[in-house]
């Protein structure tokens, strides 16, 4: 059982030894100020044949949208959906997933429709919401960036703060929650659900939550992939493995949004494969309506993980159960037909889930059944997303002040650890055995099987090093400095030459390989460089125009993930830094002069 407190206050001697920040009490119930959120929490009326929350379906009028012109992007318009999947299961399996009592009404969910909402329809929907809000609620449609094929990537800011800019949201003292949909273009239920939620937050049942929280909604993060009906972006990169490297404009757009608004919670909406590999390997079909997972990567803050599990996932599972929807931990299996192992979402700091966790946000993955089954059960899939995400919104409202306290503590604690103790460099999943229930493809009956299971809940640390005070980057590593700044990291430019105590990296081995992933290999265009290194201590000269990245900042653990070269996700392994001599670990507080604008 998890402790009911963030931690016991340490003795003065222990605090002096580790120089960490004193731990605040861990609230087992919402704080007194958060309890006020109960008054603003939507209360569903009791009525037969309806579900919570009632107005999230046909009980509200549909947002008016303008006629949609044909898209100029011709790869395959989402309005011309691929042929329906030939589902290899019986009516008995289909009977396990009845439609919900409520129906949702986005353009892509209209009766008789063969396609999901197009990029233009989503843009029209968001424009209509942004133009129809009334005080105290404010909405603003932001163009976060542009996809590789020139499609705008939109975010809708919904708030009752004094304004919709980042400063106004920060001054409101309300936590901001970011909702992201369709990073993978062939996973449409998240986008449809977020369109519904954007409407209900801006002008519907969920609007009272805005007295406690700010919300940013990104219904479709990968518009090119959605238009083509494919998982990856236009250049073949899986953007959900690109949140540390930021090689795609789509991942860069999300990184800049997160850096600007600093959300305390991020919900990443996906769908998972139902048949495919599971039928081929196990002669079974996926059973669960939702698969859930919080951030699980090396150096993830302990108390952010506690908040994710106790405050978010436990109520979310209950909310799903109350709607007769099933849930389990997220898992997948590799594309290798001979590999019968199931793996939770990975431990690498490259996914949105893990990178946002290293930004000290509660970061959750919500996956619904969907990949490979076309429009089958689409109302149930959207209902599952709406139910899970509404629970996350309610938690954020009820725990508003508690989340502020955790964020403040974690930011100060991480910043205080610079130059002290050790830091984990790399960790891997733990092999276990676990029983998982799937469905018989003919009878629809539950089939429980024991599987080899790679758990991300208990990571095994593979490598640690003394925690540096910061990192030095040569002037030639400007691309790395730019990516770090996009991630929200403070990077300082050296104005005058100096000398510092540092660990440089001596290379012991080198191997070129594909970047491994829990699904097999990450979709990427270039192999990675895996090196073995030995840190070598000594004084180094620091030239003018080079960079210093201090670790006495809240995103220090993200910096470690990017700059330690001998991990598969690092900037060096992925060729953003092309020379080991362009990075060093600074082992004493440097006496350097930096540019004023830093």
TORDO-708694 format. One line per 8 residues: number of its first residue (from 1); their letters; for each residue x, y, z of C-alpha. Coordinates in Angstrom, 2 decimals. Example, Ala and Ser with C-alpha at 12.3 -4.5 7.8 and 13.67 -1.06 7.14 Angstrom:
BEGIN
1	AS	12.30,-4.50,7.80 ~ 13.67,-1.06,7.14
END
This chain:
BEGIN
1	XXXXXXXX	0.00,0.00,0.00 ~ 1.34,3.37,-0.97 ~ 2.22,5.68,1.84 ~ -0.46,8.17,2.71 ~ 2.06,11.00,2.79 ~ 4.53,12.41,0.28 ~ 7.18,11.44,2.80 ~ 8.22,11.78,6.40
9	XXXXXXXX	10.07,15.00,7.12 ~ 13.76,14.18,7.24 ~ 16.05,15.03,10.09 ~ 18.26,18.09,9.77 ~ 21.33,15.92,9.40 ~ 19.83,13.88,6.58 ~ 18.62,17.00,4.83 ~ 22.10,18.47,5.03
17	XXXXXXXX	23.60,15.27,3.65 ~ 21.46,15.12,0.52 ~ 20.48,18.80,0.25 ~ 16.99,17.84,-0.91 ~ 13.85,19.88,-0.48 ~ 11.70,19.05,2.58 ~ 8.77,16.90,1.60 ~ 5.28,18.35,2.03
25	XXXXXXXX	2.48,16.21,3.44 ~ 0.94,13.81,0.93 ~ -2.80,14.56,0.83 ~ -4.92,11.39,0.82 ~ -8.03,13.52,0.27 ~ -8.43,16.77,-1.65 ~ -7.23,19.79,0.29 ~ -9.81,22.09,1.82
33	XXXXXXXX	-9.56,24.51,-1.08 ~ -9.84,21.66,-3.55 ~ -13.00,20.43,-1.86 ~ -14.69,23.52,-3.20 ~ -14.37,21.90,-6.60 ~ -17.15,19.52,-5.65 ~ -19.55,22.41,-6.02 ~ -18.39,22.92,-9.59
41	XXXXXXXX	-18.15,19.26,-10.51 ~ -20.83,18.24,-13.01 ~ -23.59,16.29,-11.33 ~ -25.40,13.88,-13.61 ~ -29.14,13.58,-13.09 ~ -30.34,10.05,-12.46 ~ -32.43,8.83,-15.37 ~ -33.03,5.46,-16.95
49	XXXXXXXX	-31.19,4.70,-20.14 ~ -28.69,7.56,-19.84 ~ -25.04,7.61,-18.92 ~ -22.70,10.08,-17.22 ~ -22.27,12.75,-18.45 ~ -25.68,12.96,-20.20 ~ -25.21,16.02,-22.45 ~ -22.09,14.60,-24.14
57	XXXXXXXX	-24.17,13.01,-26.90 ~ -27.25,13.86,-28.90 ~ -28.90,15.79,-26.08 ~ -26.96,18.89,-27.25 ~ -27.21,20.49,-30.66 ~ -24.30,19.98,-32.99 ~ -21.90,22.84,-33.60 ~ -22.66,24.48,-36.93
65	XXXXXXXX	-19.84,24.02,-39.42 ~ -19.25,25.48,-42.85 ~ -19.23,23.24,-45.93 ~ -15.89,21.51,-46.31 ~ -14.05,21.81,-49.58 ~ -12.09,18.90,-51.00 ~ -8.65,18.67,-49.45 ~ -5.71,19.41,-51.74
73	XXXXXXXX	-3.76,16.63,-50.03 ~ -4.21,13.58,-52.19 ~ -2.33,10.81,-50.34 ~ -5.70,9.43,-49.23 ~ -8.31,11.80,-47.86 ~ -9.74,10.63,-44.57 ~ -13.13,11.26,-46.20 ~ -12.35,8.25,-48.39
81	XXXXXXXX	-11.76,5.71,-45.68 ~ -9.96,2.45,-46.42 ~ -12.24,-0.57,-46.96 ~ -13.80,-1.91,-43.78 ~ -11.67,-4.51,-42.05 ~ -12.65,-8.14,-42.59 ~ -13.09,-8.83,-38.90 ~ -12.18,-12.44,-38.11
89	XXXXXXXX	-14.44,-12.87,-35.13 ~ -17.94,-14.05,-34.54 ~ -21.13,-12.22,-33.54 ~ -20.48,-13.62,-30.07 ~ -17.37,-11.43,-29.83 ~ -19.25,-8.41,-31.16 ~ -21.89,-8.95,-28.47 ~ -19.23,-8.30,-25.82
97	XXXXXXXX	-19.07,-4.65,-26.91 ~ -22.60,-3.19,-27.00 ~ -23.10,0.43,-28.00 ~ -23.43,2.91,-25.12 ~ -26.78,4.42,-24.23 ~ -25.60,7.86,-25.33 ~ -24.66,8.80,-28.88 ~ -21.97,11.34,-29.74
105	XXXXXXXX	-22.46,13.76,-32.60 ~ -19.32,15.03,-34.31 ~ -19.16,15.27,-38.12 ~ -17.24,12.00,-38.25 ~ -19.84,10.21,-36.13 ~ -22.90,11.07,-38.21 ~ -25.18,8.07,-38.95 ~ -24.31,6.40,-42.24
113	XXXXXXXX	-20.95,8.12,-42.47 ~ -18.04,5.97,-43.67 ~ -15.27,8.39,-42.74 ~ -14.07,10.14,-39.62 ~ -13.91,13.92,-39.23 ~ -11.64,15.49,-41.83 ~ -8.92,17.99,-41.00 ~ -11.10,20.77,-42.42
121	XXXXXXXX	-14.12,19.66,-40.37 ~ -12.08,19.66,-37.17 ~ -10.77,23.14,-37.97 ~ -14.33,24.37,-38.62 ~ -15.53,22.80,-35.36 ~ -12.81,24.49,-33.32 ~ -13.30,27.84,-35.09 ~ -17.02,27.67,-34.26
129	XXXXXXXX	-16.28,26.99,-30.59 ~ -13.70,29.78,-30.42 ~ -16.19,32.22,-31.91 ~ -19.15,31.34,-29.69 ~ -17.78,31.42,-26.14 ~ -19.31,33.85,-23.63 ~ -17.77,35.25,-20.47 ~ -16.67,34.16,-18.00
137	XXXXXXXX	-15.46,31.42,-20.36 ~ -12.81,32.43,-22.90 ~ -11.67,30.32,-25.83 ~ -8.86,30.93,-28.31 ~ -7.90,28.85,-31.31 ~ -4.12,28.64,-31.62 ~ -2.21,27.44,-34.65 ~ 0.59,25.55,-32.87
145	XXXXXXXX	2.46,24.77,-36.04 ~ 2.14,23.26,-39.49 ~ 2.41,19.64,-40.55 ~ 4.91,18.44,-43.14 ~ 2.22,18.77,-45.83 ~ 1.19,22.25,-44.77 ~ -1.87,21.47,-42.64 ~ -2.31,23.73,-39.58
153	XXXXXXXX	-2.08,21.96,-36.21 ~ -4.65,23.51,-33.90 ~ -5.06,23.83,-30.14 ~ -8.10,25.28,-28.39 ~ -7.42,27.09,-25.11 ~ -10.48,27.04,-22.81 ~ -10.35,29.01,-19.58 ~ -12.07,31.38,-17.18
161	XXXXXXXX	-8.82,33.21,-16.46 ~ -8.44,36.90,-17.32 ~ -7.10,35.95,-20.75 ~ -6.08,32.99,-22.88 ~ -2.34,33.70,-23.05 ~ 0.15,31.70,-20.99 ~ 0.73,34.52,-18.50 ~ -2.98,34.84,-17.76
169	XXXXXXXX	-3.33,31.09,-17.26 ~ -0.33,31.07,-14.94 ~ -1.66,34.03,-12.96 ~ -5.01,32.29,-12.50 ~ -3.31,29.85,-10.07 ~ -5.35,27.07,-11.65 ~ -3.67,23.95,-13.04 ~ -3.68,23.56,-16.80
177	XXXXXXXX	-4.47,20.16,-18.30 ~ -3.49,19.36,-21.89 ~ -5.53,16.85,-23.92 ~ -3.81,15.42,-27.02 ~ -5.46,13.26,-29.68 ~ -4.42,11.32,-32.76 ~ -0.65,11.44,-32.65 ~ -1.09,8.28,-34.69
185	XXXXXXXX	-3.20,8.95,-37.76 ~ -4.94,5.56,-37.76 ~ -6.32,6.03,-34.22 ~ -9.37,8.28,-34.75 ~ -11.51,7.84,-31.61 ~ -9.37,10.26,-29.60 ~ -9.92,13.13,-32.03 ~ -13.68,12.57,-32.11
193	XXXXXXXX	-13.81,12.39,-28.30 ~ -11.76,15.57,-27.87 ~ -14.05,17.45,-30.23 ~ -16.96,16.47,-27.97 ~ -15.06,17.43,-24.82 ~ -13.96,20.78,-26.29 ~ -17.60,21.63,-26.91 ~ -18.77,20.54,-23.47
201	XXXXXXXX	-15.97,22.44,-21.73 ~ -16.55,25.65,-23.65 ~ -20.36,25.71,-23.56 ~ -21.77,22.58,-21.94 ~ -21.97,20.37,-18.89 ~ -18.24,20.45,-18.16 ~ -17.95,24.25,-18.28 ~ -18.21,24.65,-14.46
209	XXXXXXXX	-14.86,22.84,-14.15 ~ -13.23,25.95,-15.59 ~ -13.70,27.63,-12.22 ~ -10.89,25.32,-11.05 ~ -8.82,24.42,-14.12 ~ -7.61,25.60,-17.52 ~ -7.83,23.21,-20.47 ~ -5.97,23.03,-23.79
217	XXXXXXXX	-7.33,20.62,-26.40 ~ -5.33,19.35,-29.39 ~ -7.76,17.00,-31.17 ~ -5.43,15.94,-33.99 ~ -1.67,16.24,-33.54 ~ -0.83,14.37,-36.76 ~ -3.12,15.69,-39.50 ~ -1.07,14.22,-42.36
225	XXXXXXXX	-1.18,10.75,-40.84 ~ -4.92,11.07,-40.25 ~ -5.53,12.12,-43.84 ~ -3.48,9.19,-45.11 ~ -4.98,6.75,-42.60 ~ -1.50,5.80,-41.36 ~ 0.23,5.67,-37.99 ~ 3.27,7.77,-38.87
233	XXXXXXXX	3.83,11.32,-40.08 ~ 4.30,12.18,-43.75 ~ 8.03,11.36,-43.68 ~ 7.47,7.98,-42.02 ~ 8.48,8.96,-38.47 ~ 6.44,7.84,-35.47 ~ 5.92,11.21,-33.80 ~ 5.23,9.49,-30.48
241	XXXXXXXX	8.86,8.38,-30.45 ~ 10.07,11.88,-31.34 ~ 9.28,13.93,-28.24 ~ 12.89,14.14,-27.04 ~ 14.60,14.43,-30.42 ~ 12.03,16.76,-32.03 ~ 12.90,15.83,-35.60 ~ 9.33,16.37,-36.86
249	XXXXXXXX	7.46,19.68,-36.99 ~ 4.50,17.93,-35.37 ~ 6.51,16.97,-32.26 ~ 8.12,20.42,-32.23 ~ 4.68,22.05,-32.19 ~ 3.63,20.06,-29.13 ~ 6.95,20.74,-27.38 ~ 6.59,24.49,-27.86
257	XXXXXXXX	3.00,24.38,-26.62 ~ 3.99,22.48,-23.47 ~ 6.98,24.78,-22.88 ~ 4.75,27.84,-23.16 ~ 1.78,26.72,-21.04 ~ 3.49,24.23,-18.65 ~ 0.49,21.92,-18.07 ~ 0.36,20.02,-14.79
265	XXXXXXXX	-1.42,17.09,-16.42 ~ -1.20,15.72,-19.96 ~ -3.62,13.10,-21.30 ~ -2.48,11.37,-24.49 ~ -5.34,9.66,-26.33 ~ -4.55,6.62,-28.51 ~ -6.07,3.40,-29.83 ~ -4.55,-0.06,-29.83
273	XXXXXXXX	-4.54,-3.09,-32.14 ~ -7.50,-5.40,-31.47 ~ -6.89,-8.34,-33.79 ~ -3.76,-8.48,-35.95 ~ -0.74,-9.76,-34.03 ~ -2.87,-11.05,-31.14 ~ -4.92,-13.36,-33.33 ~ -1.81,-14.51,-35.18
281	XXXXXXXX	0.28,-15.19,-32.07 ~ -2.26,-16.16,-29.43 ~ -5.43,-17.08,-31.39 ~ -7.19,-14.46,-29.28 ~ -8.73,-11.00,-29.55 ~ -8.16,-8.03,-27.27 ~ -10.76,-7.75,-24.51 ~ -10.32,-4.42,-22.73
289	XXXXXXXX	-12.11,-1.19,-23.60 ~ -9.21,0.87,-22.25 ~ -5.54,0.28,-21.54 ~ -3.94,2.85,-19.23 ~ -0.41,3.80,-18.19 ~ 1.36,6.70,-16.50 ~ 4.88,7.91,-17.25 ~ 7.44,5.17,-16.55
297	XXXXXXXX	10.98,6.23,-17.33 ~ 14.26,6.65,-15.51 ~ 14.30,9.63,-13.10 ~ 10.53,10.12,-13.25 ~ 9.70,12.07,-10.05 ~ 8.32,9.73,-7.39 ~ 5.59,12.06,-6.22 ~ 4.35,12.78,-9.73
305	XXXXXXXX	4.00,9.01,-10.14 ~ 2.04,8.83,-6.88 ~ -0.26,11.57,-8.08 ~ -0.78,9.73,-11.37 ~ -1.62,6.40,-9.76 ~ -3.58,7.48,-6.68 ~ -5.30,10.63,-7.86 ~ -5.84,9.88,-11.54
313	XXXXXXXX	-5.72,6.20,-12.47 ~ -7.68,4.80,-9.52 ~ -10.69,7.13,-10.07 ~ -10.39,6.63,-13.83 ~ -10.68,2.86,-13.52 ~ -13.70,3.30,-11.26 ~ -15.35,5.73,-13.69 ~ -14.86,3.25,-16.51
321	XXXXXXXX	-16.21,0.40,-14.39 ~ -19.28,2.44,-13.50 ~ -20.01,2.59,-17.24 ~ -19.48,-1.19,-17.63 ~ -16.23,-0.51,-19.47 ~ -13.21,-2.71,-18.81 ~ -9.64,-1.49,-18.25 ~ -6.15,-2.84,-17.59
329	XXXXXXXX	-2.55,-1.71,-17.76 ~ -1.42,-0.81,-21.25 ~ 0.51,-3.52,-23.06 ~ 1.56,-4.41,-26.59 ~ 3.48,-7.14,-28.37 ~ 6.25,-6.89,-30.93 ~ 5.78,-7.37,-34.66 ~ 7.99,-10.48,-34.46
337	XXXXXXXX	5.56,-13.42,-34.89 ~ 7.77,-15.68,-32.77 ~ 7.92,-13.30,-29.81 ~ 5.04,-14.14,-27.48 ~ 6.02,-11.61,-24.81 ~ 3.68,-8.81,-23.77 ~ 5.29,-5.50,-22.85 ~ 3.92,-2.45,-21.09
345	XXXXXXXX	4.60,0.94,-22.66 ~ 8.34,1.41,-22.81 ~ 10.81,2.98,-20.40 ~ 12.63,5.07,-23.00 ~ 12.42,8.88,-22.65 ~ 11.12,9.37,-26.18 ~ 7.31,9.04,-26.01 ~ 5.01,11.89,-25.15
353	XXXXXXXX	4.00,10.00,-22.02 ~ 7.54,9.75,-20.68 ~ 8.91,13.08,-21.89 ~ 6.01,14.97,-20.33 ~ 6.61,13.00,-17.15 ~ 10.19,14.30,-17.13 ~ 8.69,17.77,-17.45 ~ 7.12,17.05,-14.05
361	XXXXXXXX	3.56,16.72,-15.36 ~ 1.15,13.93,-14.51 ~ 1.32,12.22,-17.90 ~ -1.19,9.51,-18.80 ~ -1.80,7.28,-21.79 ~ -5.43,6.36,-22.55 ~ -5.68,3.68,-25.25 ~ -8.98,2.33,-26.55
369	XXXXXXXX	-9.55,-0.64,-28.83 ~ -9.57,0.52,-32.43 ~ -6.58,-0.08,-34.69 ~ -7.51,-2.42,-37.52 ~ -11.29,-2.48,-36.98 ~ -12.34,0.60,-38.95 ~ -15.56,2.13,-37.62 ~ -16.58,-0.93,-35.63
377	XXXXXXXX	-17.79,0.03,-32.13 ~ -16.85,3.67,-32.75 ~ -19.52,5.03,-30.38 ~ -18.29,2.75,-27.60 ~ -14.67,3.68,-28.29 ~ -15.47,7.40,-28.14 ~ -17.55,6.84,-25.01 ~ -14.58,5.12,-23.37
385	XXXXXXXX	-12.31,8.05,-24.21 ~ -14.85,10.60,-22.99 ~ -15.39,8.70,-19.73 ~ -11.67,8.34,-19.00 ~ -10.74,11.91,-19.90 ~ -13.72,13.38,-18.02 ~ -12.44,11.54,-14.95 ~ -9.01,13.14,-15.47
393	XXXXXXXX	-10.61,16.57,-15.76 ~ -12.55,15.99,-12.55 ~ -9.42,14.88,-10.72 ~ -7.54,17.97,-11.88 ~ -10.37,20.19,-10.61 ~ -10.65,18.40,-7.26 ~ -6.88,18.24,-6.72 ~ -6.06,21.70,-8.06
401	XXXXXXXX	-4.22,23.01,-5.02 ~ -2.63,19.62,-4.29 ~ -1.23,19.50,-7.82 ~ 0.20,22.99,-7.37 ~ 1.91,21.82,-4.18 ~ 3.38,18.71,-5.83 ~ 4.63,20.69,-8.84 ~ 6.27,23.30,-6.61
409	XXXXXXXX	7.96,20.65,-4.47 ~ 9.20,18.57,-7.41 ~ 10.58,21.58,-9.27 ~ 12.52,22.74,-6.21 ~ 13.68,19.25,-5.29 ~ 15.06,18.43,-8.73 ~ 16.78,21.81,-8.99 ~ 18.45,21.31,-5.60
417	XXXXXXXX	20.11,18.05,-6.65 ~ 22.60,19.58,-9.11 ~ 26.24,18.65,-8.33 ~ 25.12,16.12,-5.67 ~ 24.76,12.37,-5.43 ~ 24.22,10.08,-8.38 ~ 21.82,10.15,-11.29 ~ 20.46,7.14,-13.16
425	XXXXXXXX	21.43,7.15,-16.82 ~ 19.51,4.18,-18.18 ~ 16.88,1.72,-16.95 ~ 14.98,-1.17,-18.51 ~ 11.75,-3.04,-17.94 ~ 11.55,-5.93,-15.48 ~ 10.64,-9.40,-16.85 ~ 7.71,-10.96,-14.99
433	XXXXXXXX	4.88,-13.43,-15.46 ~ 1.32,-12.11,-15.64 ~ -2.12,-13.45,-16.39 ~ -3.95,-11.52,-19.10 ~ -7.53,-12.12,-20.20 ~ -8.32,-12.06,-23.91 ~ -11.31,-13.30,-25.93 ~ -11.88,-16.51,-27.85
441	XXXXXXXX	-12.34,-15.38,-31.49 ~ -15.26,-17.77,-32.05 ~ -17.22,-17.93,-28.80 ~ -16.33,-14.53,-27.35 ~ -15.59,-16.18,-24.01 ~ -12.86,-14.92,-21.70 ~ -9.58,-16.78,-22.13 ~ -7.01,-16.28,-19.36
449	XXXXXXXX	-3.40,-16.97,-20.31 ~ -0.07,-16.66,-18.54 ~ 2.37,-14.47,-20.45 ~ 5.97,-13.39,-20.21 ~ 5.42,-9.75,-19.24 ~ 7.85,-6.84,-19.39 ~ 6.79,-4.51,-16.60 ~ 7.48,-0.78,-16.62
457	XXXXXXXX	6.18,-0.36,-13.08 ~ 9.48,-1.59,-11.60 ~ 12.44,-0.49,-13.70 ~ 15.92,-1.97,-13.37 ~ 18.62,0.69,-13.35 ~ 21.44,-0.28,-15.71 ~ 23.80,2.64,-15.30 ~ 24.40,5.50,-12.85
465	XXXXXXXX	26.94,8.33,-12.70 ~ 27.70,11.21,-10.35 ~ 25.17,13.96,-11.03 ~ 26.94,16.87,-12.72 ~ 26.31,20.55,-12.13 ~ 25.44,20.88,-15.79 ~ 26.60,20.09,-19.31 ~ 28.82,21.94,-21.75
473	XXXXXXXX	27.98,21.95,-25.46 ~ 30.35,23.20,-28.15 ~ 29.29,25.95,-30.53 ~ 29.01,23.23,-33.20 ~ 26.22,21.62,-31.14 ~ 23.83,24.50,-31.77 ~ 21.16,22.07,-33.03 ~ 21.19,20.35,-29.64
481	XXXXXXXX	20.92,23.69,-27.85 ~ 17.95,24.65,-30.02 ~ 16.14,21.36,-29.35 ~ 16.67,21.74,-25.61 ~ 15.24,25.24,-25.70 ~ 12.19,23.94,-27.60 ~ 11.71,21.45,-24.77 ~ 11.64,24.32,-22.27
489	XXXXXXXX	15.18,23.85,-20.94 ~ 17.31,26.85,-19.95 ~ 20.42,26.99,-22.14 ~ 23.08,29.67,-21.49 ~ 25.53,30.98,-24.09 ~ 29.10,31.59,-22.91 ~ 30.16,35.23,-23.42 ~ 33.82,34.98,-22.34
497	XXXXXXXX	36.34,32.10,-22.37 ~ 36.85,30.17,-19.16 ~ 38.08,26.93,-17.62 ~ 36.04,24.33,-15.72 ~ 36.35,20.92,-14.07 ~ 34.60,18.42,-16.31 ~ 34.13,14.80,-17.30 ~ 34.74,14.25,-21.00
505	XXXXXXXX	33.71,11.01,-22.72 ~ 36.27,8.47,-23.89 ~ 34.75,6.08,-26.44 ~ 35.20,2.34,-25.79 ~ 32.92,0.79,-28.40 ~ 30.55,1.70,-31.20 ~ 27.64,-0.03,-32.90 ~ 25.19,1.16,-35.54
513	XXXXXXXX	21.72,-0.31,-35.18 ~ 18.00,0.31,-35.56 ~ 16.38,2.01,-32.59 ~ 14.60,-0.72,-30.60 ~ 11.06,-0.29,-29.33 ~ 8.52,-2.39,-27.43 ~ 6.79,-2.97,-30.79 ~ 10.06,-4.04,-32.43
521	XXXXXXXX	11.75,-1.07,-34.08 ~ 10.78,2.59,-33.87 ~ 9.62,4.01,-37.19 ~ 12.50,6.30,-38.09 ~ 14.61,7.16,-41.09 ~ 18.09,6.67,-39.64 ~ 19.89,4.04,-37.52 ~ 21.29,5.07,-34.16
529	XXXXXXXX	24.88,5.04,-32.91 ~ 25.29,3.10,-29.65 ~ 28.59,3.86,-27.95 ~ 30.26,2.68,-24.80 ~ 32.01,5.50,-22.94 ~ 34.17,6.13,-19.89 ~ 33.98,9.58,-18.24 ~ 37.46,11.13,-17.86
537	XXXXXXXX	37.90,13.86,-15.20 ~ 40.00,16.96,-15.91 ~ 40.01,20.69,-16.63 ~ 38.73,21.84,-19.99 ~ 38.76,25.20,-21.73 ~ 35.34,26.71,-22.42 ~ 35.38,28.93,-25.53 ~ 33.20,31.94,-26.16
545	XXXXXXXX	30.05,31.07,-28.09 ~ 29.67,27.59,-26.62 ~ 26.79,26.61,-24.33 ~ 26.20,25.72,-20.70 ~ 23.10,23.77,-19.66 ~ 22.71,23.96,-15.86 ~ 21.08,21.16,-13.88 ~ 19.81,23.45,-11.12
553	XXXXXXXX	16.53,23.75,-13.05 ~ 13.24,21.80,-12.94 ~ 13.84,19.99,-16.25 ~ 17.26,18.67,-15.22 ~ 16.23,15.03,-15.63 ~ 15.16,15.72,-19.20 ~ 18.59,17.23,-19.87 ~ 20.27,14.05,-18.60
561	XXXXXXXX	18.11,11.96,-20.94 ~ 19.14,14.08,-23.91 ~ 22.85,14.61,-23.27 ~ 24.29,11.43,-21.75 ~ 25.54,9.95,-25.04 ~ 25.48,6.22,-24.36 ~ 21.71,5.64,-24.38 ~ 19.52,4.85,-27.37
569	XXXXXXXX	17.39,7.99,-27.01 ~ 20.24,10.49,-26.60 ~ 21.04,13.36,-28.92 ~ 24.39,11.71,-29.72 ~ 22.91,8.29,-30.52 ~ 20.45,9.98,-32.87 ~ 23.04,12.24,-34.53 ~ 21.81,15.60,-33.26
577	XXXXXXXX	25.25,15.82,-31.62 ~ 27.77,14.36,-34.07 ~ 30.95,14.35,-31.97 ~ 31.59,13.14,-28.40 ~ 34.00,16.04,-28.05 ~ 31.07,18.46,-28.34 ~ 29.57,17.53,-24.97 ~ 31.00,17.29,-21.45
585	XXXXXXXX	29.73,16.91,-17.90 ~ 30.57,19.97,-15.76 ~ 31.49,18.66,-12.30 ~ 31.88,21.91,-10.33 ~ 29.86,25.11,-10.31 ~ 31.42,27.05,-13.18 ~ 32.70,30.62,-12.93 ~ 31.69,31.73,-16.40
593	XXXXXX	30.25,34.85,-17.97 ~ 27.10,34.36,-20.04 ~ 25.29,36.49,-22.58 ~ 22.86,38.94,-20.99 ~ 19.87,37.59,-22.92 ~ 20.34,34.23,-21.18
END
